[in-house]
Amino acid sequence: MYSATFIFAKKQFDDEFHRLDQTIAAAAKSLPGYLGEETWENTGNGLVSNVYYWDSLDSLQALIRHPVHQQAKAAQANWLDGYKVVISEVLHTYGDSRIDHLLAPSGQGAA
């Protein structure tokens, strides 16, 4: 499994941003291998993190190559005051059952 974490600082969002964002979200959800997503906001520094989960790197790269994603990336400076993307391979997930999360525990033992 892979995760792509999109970390950004917001500027002003307009109708074009929301249109592209909705189109990209729909495209991601329609791609084979999409497992889900979650969003976090750090109120201390104002950064937002969108974490997307994929069953393979090929699945993730299909979204990266999507034309609407490319269009939004080219125009990101209109809406964002900086961004970073972190692509990671998820080796294990674990925890107790008290938090309902889209990732089920995997592997043997906990770190």
N, C-alpha and C positions, 0 to 999 in steps of 0.2 A: 504494500500500500504506500501511497505517496501523499504528501500534503503540500499545498502551495499557499503560503501565507503572504497576503498583500497588505502591507503596512503603509499607512499614508496619513498626511496632515491635510485637513480640509481647508479649502478656500470657499468660494461661493458656488453652489450647485444650481444649474439652470435646467430648463426643460430638455435641452439636448443631452445633458449629463444623465438625467433620469431615463430618457428614452434609450440611450446606449446601455445604461446599467441594467435595465429590465430586459433588453434584448440579449445581452451577454449572459444574464442569469438563466434565461429560458434556453439559450444554446447550451450552456453547461449542463443543465438538468436533462437535456435531450440526448447528450452524448453517452454512448456505452462506456461504462467504467466510472461514471460520476457516483460518488457515495454520499455526499452531503456537504454541508457547510455550516459555519458558525461565525458570529461577529463579536468582537470585543472592543471596548473603548476604554482607554486609559484617561480618566478624568484629570489626572495630575499633569499630563503633558499634552492632552488633546489628540493623541494619535489613535487611529482606528486600525484594527486588524481583522481582515476577513480571511478565514482559514477554509480552504476547499480540500476535500478528500477524494482521492482517485484510486482505483484498483491497480493502475499501471502508469508508468511514465508515458507510454504512448497515448493513453487516454487524456492525460494532462496536456500533452503537447498538441493534441487535436484542438483544445480550446485556445491555446496560445496562438495557433495558426489561423484561427477563425477570423474572417475578414472584419467583423464588427469589433472584435477584441483589438485587432490591429488599428482600426480607426480610432478607438477610444485611447489606446496607448499613444498614438501620434498627437492627440489633442489634450493629453492629461494635464499639461501646464495651465489650461484654462480653468481647471477645477481643483487641482491639488497643489499644495505648498510643499511638495516633496513626497517621494515614495521609495519603498524598498520591497523586493519580492524575495522570499526565502522558500526554496524548494527542498523538501526533505523526504527521505525514505523513513517510513514508520516501521520500526523494528518490533516493538512490543507495545501493547496497551494493557493496563491493569488498574485495579482499584476495587472498592467494594461495590455493592449493588445499590447504594443509596442515591446515586446521581444517574438519572436517565440520560444517556449520551448516545450519539449515533454510532460510536465505535465500541464494539463489544471487546471484552478482554481477549487477549491472544497470548500464545506462547506458554511456557512453563515457568512458574516462579515469578516473584516480583523483585525488582531492583531496589 
